[in-house]
Amino acid sequence: MKKPYYQSLVYSLGCLLIIYACKHKEDVHTTWSVYRGDAYNTAYSALDQINKENVSRLEVAWTYHTGDAEPGNHSTIQCNPIIVNGTMYVTSPKLKLIALNPSTGKEIWKFDPFNGGQSSGVNRGVTYWESGSDKRIYFSAGPYLYSVNAMDGRLSPNFGVEGKVDLREGLLRDPSKLNVTSTSPGIIYKNLIIQGTALSDGWDAPPGFIRAYDVKTGKTVWTFHTIPQPGETGYNTWSENAYQEVGGANNWCGMSVDDIRGIVFIPTGSASFDFYGGNRKGKNLYANCLLAIEAVTGKLIWHYQLVHHDIWDYDLPAPPNLLTVSQNGKQVDVVAQVTKMGMVFVFNRETGEPIFPIEERPVSASDILGEEVWTTQPFPVKPVPLVRHKFTEDDVTDISPESHAYVRNKIKGANMGSIYMPHSIEGTVQFPGSRGGAEWGGAAVDPTQGMLYVNTNEIPLLIKMRQIDVAGRDLFLTDVGRRVYTLNNCTACHGGDRAGTNVYPALTNLHKTKSEKQIASLLKTGKGQMPAFPNLSQDDMEALMAFLFDKKDLRNKKAIHVHDSAKKYRFVHDGWNLLNDQEGYPGVKPPWGTLNAVDLNSGEVLWKVPLGEYPELIAKGLPPTGTQSLGGPAVTAGGLIFIGGTRDEYFRAFDQKTGKILWQYKLPATGTATPSVYEVDGKQYIVIAAGGGGKLGTPSSDAYVAFSLKE
Ligand code: HEC
């Protein structure tokens, strides 16, 4: 590993000497005014009114219904509420921004960024900033970052254009053809809001540059090129012209700020296309990196790449946690990054030096045409991975003989083995899958003890790559349409055969339910988890409709050459197919989801317990299997860890010391969000969004539920 921070060592030494003795103060952790608790991303509260002794008396204080959930499992809420100056700020399934009274759940005001029009995307939270009487909420929906008056929900007229900044601008591509959103809130440093983006995993993704905007004007103050341009450091870690056509390497999950040192810590995702890298040979800096960036200038201080040349969709999924640990008798300020691989990487915050050594270990080569897998990947010697790193026939589910036989049959001929198995035409079992390990819920830390708590998933994928046929001209319009469909990554969600999944609708009988006009409009705006596709040309659209509506007899008269670049982009995958058994349970031996406690002082995993259960499997006599979970934990000085996120729709309190369940409550829907802990007039509350839906596909709801102790 090169030491990229040499270049800034002089600078760092200079300012670090001055601030060395200073310690970050975060309102001693009694507020929750920043996404996931504070800018250090601790998700920790020092409130202890609710504690191990009395948590059994916790009950619902109020429930607020946003009123805009979609039927079935078509909408979700992923928002971690913030509470500032006696007001709670939340977002709804259709991304309305709502101010609530935090002790009653009564609505104060509501702002609809779509103005009654079609909403799309998800939102995980908002950002607060104030200066004197100027108090604002920053919040993103569609392609815009909005600045809203925190008192009355009105747009701030002088921010960007009439209160909003267009996130598509400044990415060195034609903004009108881009689909750029932001799911996670930006972070404040002084007069800047530093903001990441959520992009498609497909070929159409623009680069995920990080931007810092002036909080008042919305002007771009700096841009960090996560995909370096010619002449910039890191440019030579890509194929020569990749910077012009490759996208991704974005920060979609949020970031953390060390306000004392003025460093923003930014985790990035993989480069797009996510599962094939033949057109982006090399390590691909700064994709899949933890970046330490000087917050004022946007200059890189240090970086560490956690996945080289990612072809597994192993985006860094959560903002890193900043805390202090004890190392050989010394207190060290560290940054800890959880990953989809279930590995936890811990670095010295100033230097980027790993706290526990990281080894580069060899991984398997790919036999897919043009794909050059990086020959090694980084593994920390401590903590041990929180999820299994291999899948062989021995690991096939054993919950019943039928399940075992079904999955054995499904993986016949597939590649499998250790983590970082390359993808293949025959199919590869990817384990951990792209749902983690850790996911966007991330980890909570107890900064008083150097402890980290994180939920992880163990859900294998069975990924099949297919080559896009690039030979000759398509005779029929449906064939052109199939190519448009494939190249635009519709396959990833709806499947190569358009069969869909429990989350993504099948597109096989569209003519029975939808008109072409409806579909064209959907492709234009997106809806819920269905992204917008502004890049599709008129010809693309015509061909796509022929394909989707099975107009088999239409000849390709226009000789449409849909994507000339198809010659380079030879492979796509057939969908994020979960390797499940015949009943939909994961195809690997349990556990399928766990909650973990890691001592970051020693690097030891202190405990690991199943998180969530399937009542019907318990009834059959199986021990708790855990379920996939989305949404993270919060930890409190009451010795408790609060977490929802599981398929069984429970919200639970665990004993911080032992991992024992001390309390649980069945929510109106899965709490696919991180809870917030706060206090009003001497009373402690815990609130969580119960929106269901999302990638879990459990039934949707529109509730925020707050809990407090029975009087
Ligand atoms: C990231 C996953 C994802 C991708 C990529 C995606 N879709 Fe979708 N699509 C969805 C989801 C989710 C819905 C359901 C939206 C809703 O009703 O809430 C949907 C709905 C649809 C529908 C409506 C189906 C119905 O019966 O109502 C059509 C048609 C469709 N998608 C076509 C496409 C096409 C064509 C592409 C590629 C250009 C595409 N989708 C890419 C997730 C995706």
Residues whose N, C-alpha, C, O or C-beta is under 5 A from the ligand:
A	BS01	HEC	H74 Y485 N488 N489 C490 C493 V503 Y504 P505 A506 I519 K527 G528 Q529 M530 P531 F533
